Amino acid sequence: MKNETEPALPKSLVAGARRIVEATDTSEKVQLAYAVSKAWFGRNLSLGSPTKDGLMPDRPGRPENPDLRAPRDMPKRSLSGKAGRLALIHSLAHIELNAVDLTWDLIGRYAHVRLPRSYYDDWVRVGLEEAKHFSMLEDRLAKLDTNYGDMPAHDGLWQSAQETGHDLAARLAIIPLVLEARGLDITPPMIQKARDLGDEETAKCLDIIYRDEKNHVAFGAKWFRFLCDRQGIRPESAFHGYVRKYFRGTLKPPFNDRARSEAGLTPGFYKPLAPLIG
């Protein structure tokens, strides 16, 4: 007998991606990500197309809370005190929720581009892992007597997505190769700080996220190079152009050069940009 809480299976991967991004309830969003991933890897879903299965939404579905604010208005985040720890974990949960939507948007929005099935295999895996990350952090907040939405959050990640919706290569450059790559730089110190303070549960969550993020950046580098090779352009030069055009932040050292290189993001991609931006 089918579990009544299990969401109805969409008719295609594109339709599933759209439903995931549109979902306003975080539990529904996560359950859909699990269900669509299982169906795709079980070869029970066709790819579909944006024209037949619906265009991706301009903005993702969100619950009524959290209150979205400018980054400068966010509470101070730190692992040292309880309030700072809650703010940090809540911020990470919000980032992972955005990552769920960004990944499934990456699947559904560009389905009109001619790509091999392995492209979708890679990003469906990422979409599943981002849902897992959000669930882990949501559970960690619950153990600390807090819920996702109880604290404010910022909206900068989706703004970057909106500006690259017309160009898959630009999206890959900004989301996995800039924003997720930054996670490779800042997560190891957070893991060590959590362990130094005796917060092993948070450290374990961050360990899993860090391990998975290496693969996410690697997939970004793989498919960015694929698209550049198809167009006959140099990946590093193309990356520099996309970052200068679409990324509003700064590329700040220190960089985790080893983890980045292991993921295929060699220093020639990002180091020439560090002194030129900001």
Sequence and secondary structure as in RCSB ss.txt:
>XXXX:A:sequence
MKNETEPALPKSLVAGARRIVEATDTSEKVQLAYAVSKAWFGRNLSLGSPTKDGLMPDRPGRPENPDLRAPRDMP
KRSLSGKAGRLALIHSLAHIELNAVDLTWDLIGRYAHVRLPRSYYDDWVRVGLEEAKHFSMLEDRLAKLDTNYGD
MPAHDGLWQSAQETGHDLAARLAIIPLVLEARGLDITPPMIQKARDLGDEETAKCLDIIYRDEKNHVAFGAKWFR
FLCDRQGIRPESAFHGYVRKYFRGTLKPPFNDRARSEAGLTPGFYKPLAPLIG
>XXXX:A:secstr
   TTS    SBHHHHHHHHHH  SHHHHHHHHHHHHHHHHTT  B   HHHH    SS    S S EE GGGS 
   SSSHHHHHHHHHHHHHHHHHHHHHHHHHHHTTTTS   HHHHHHHHHHHHHHHHHHHHHHHHHHHTT  TTS
S EE HHHHHHHHTTT HHHHHHHIIIIIIHHHHHHHHHHHHHHHHTT HHHHHHHHHHHHHHHHHHHHHHHHHH
HHHHHHT  HHHHHHHHHHHH  S   S   HHHHHHTT  HHHHGGGTTT  
